[in-house]
């Protein structure tokens, strides 16, 4: 599974979920449902996991440098 690392602080809004965010550094795993938000600090590696048999929609809002 490929990790994402963003160059700026990010707010991730789950428009259609649920979706699971996994943070390998501390083994944190969080599942968000529709209309929930996750904050990810700049430089934090994470994975987005879709356990559903449907398409999910996540809106990224990233400050500063993106990649």
C-alpha positions in Angstrom: 0.0 0.0 0.0 1.4 3.3 -1.1 1.8 6.0 1.6 0.8 9.7 0.9 2.9 12.5 2.5 1.7 16.1 1.9 4.0 19.1 2.1 1.4 21.3 3.9 -1.1 20.9 6.7 -4.2 19.2 5.3 -7.8 19.0 6.2 -9.5 15.9 4.6 -13.3 16.1 4.4 -15.1 12.8 3.8 -18.0 13.7 1.5 -19.0 10.0 0.9 -17.6 7.3 3.1 -16.9 5.5 5.2 -13.1 5.6 4.7 -10.2 4.6 6.9 -7.0 6.6 7.4 -4.0 4.6 8.6 -0.9 6.3 10.0 2.0 3.8 9.9 4.4 5.8 12.1 2.2 5.4 15.2 -0.1 2.6 13.9 -3.1 4.9 14.3 -6.2 3.8 12.4 -9.3 6.0 12.1 -12.5 5.5 10.2 -14.5 8.6 9.1 -18.1 8.6 7.9 -19.9 11.1 5.7 -19.4 14.8 6.6 -16.5 14.1 9.0 -13.1 15.8 8.9 -9.5 14.6 9.6 -6.5 17.0 10.1 -3.2 15.7 8.9 0.0 17.8 9.8 2.5 18.5 7.0 5.0 15.7 6.4 2.9 13.0 8.1 2.7 9.8 6.1 -0.7 8.1 5.8 -2.7 5.7 3.8 -6.3 5.9 2.6 -8.2 2.6 2.8 -11.6 1.9 1.2 -13.1 -1.3 2.6 -16.4 -0.7 0.8 -17.5 -1.9 -2.6 -18.4 1.6 -3.6 -16.5 4.8 -4.7 -15.6 7.2 -1.8 -15.2 10.9 -2.2 -12.7 12.9 -0.1 -12.0 16.6 -0.5 -8.4 17.6 0.3 -7.6 21.2 1.5 -3.8 21.6 1.7 -1.9 24.7 2.8 1.5 25.5 1.4 3.4 23.1 -0.8 1.3 20.1 -1.8 3.9 17.4 -2.7 
